[in-house]
Amino acid sequence: MTMTRPLITVVVLVYNAGAYLAPCLESISRQTLTDFELLLVDNGSTDGSAEACDAFARENQRCTVIHQENLGIIGGRGAGVQAAKGEYLAFVDSDDLLHRRMLEELAASCRSTGLPVACCRFLPFLGEQPPEVPDEPQARLRFEAPLHLDALLHDKRVEYSLCNKLYHRSLFEGFDFSSPVIYNEDLYLNWHILQRVKGMAFVDLVGYFYRQHAASTTHRPLHRRALEDQLSVASTILNEAKDSALEPTARAFYYEKLLYLDSMILRQENARDFSADHRFLLAQLRQGLRRALTLPRLPGKMKVVALVACMGGPFYRWLCRLLLTDRR
């Protein structure tokens, strides 16, 4: 008997998800599009999540569990990619939630546009339940290359994450699904995946709800690896965009990243521990200021912040807290 390929494989990376796992799986089960398989990649859980995955799979025929040692986020998702049977792939973290129409809308956008990637909005939330959002998309857009890469870097509706997007499986054929960094790894991968496509569809629907809690990566204290990785990804993007139509937008992104990284340091209680990093970033900001002020894709707000940053002083610390927030 020939097995029919599912339209979508949903890859859920599970690591010590605790009480958040059940709501996540329930939100996937409630999808209005039902033609999908569910791969739960247990990435070495030690809190009972592995057993919860097995129990869920016994009750849901479309679900398969992969148990493996902890290979990190990229290693876990890579295992899911290797095992996936669907025409498209979606990635979900095990403490997050999906809008019930997310898969339906993203798949419809890929099919209607003929593009191999579709994206929806990504909304962080606190507490047990996300806020109410519209049930219908507010708009449907098409980002033609290279505007889709510009959108990845600058349009906060698009976000850096793999989790608010749907990808045709062909994009992962011959693709090195690995990352030299552990921070901004989604941006690193998306930058290289999206270079392989002629555009990206966008559905203006809040489809992915990103749970914020004390264990979230973005809520952990800053340490040097986070600074180094994020600067490395920004440098990679700038170097790969040089001498292309994307160089001005990549340069604006790089300069804005310098501002954010410096602001992250100044917003820490232990900012003195990163004094050398602050001096390095400030030197880079001052060196690139004149050119940055001419970049159309660097927002006016950031140009004002840059001018104040290059002067330094307590006013800049206050401005960081007021105007600058982190993107994942």
Salt bridges, closest charged atoms under 4 A:
GLU26 OE2 - ARG30 NH1 3.05
ASP42 OD2 - HIS67 ND1 2.82
ASP54 OD1 - HIS67 NE2 2.80
GLU87 OE2 - HIS168 NE2 3.57
ASP93 OD1 - ARG77 NH2 3.16
ASP95 OD2 - HIS213 NE2 2.81
GLU104 OE1 - ARG101 NE 3.73
GLU105 OE2 - ARG101 NH2 2.46
GLU105 OE1 - ARG140 NH2 2.94
ASP135 OD1 - HIS99 NE2 3.20
ASP135 OD2 - ARG100 NH2 2.70
GLU136 OE2 - ARG101 NH1 2.75
GLU144 OE2 - ARG142 NE 2.34
ASP150 OD2 - ARG297 NH2 2.85
ASP155 OD2 - ARG157 NH2 2.76
GLU159 OE2 - ARG328 NH2 3.20
ASP186 OD1 - ARG77 NH1 2.62
ASP204 OD1 - ARG121 NE 2.47
ASP229 OD1 - ARG225 NE 2.78
GLU240 OE1 - HIS192 NE2 3.05
GLU247 OE2 - ARG251 NH2 2.87
GLU247 OE2 - ARG291 NH2 3.80
ASP262 OD1 - HIS278 ND1 2.57
ASP277 OD2 - ARG224 NH2 2.81
ASP326 OD1 - ARG267 NH2 2.97
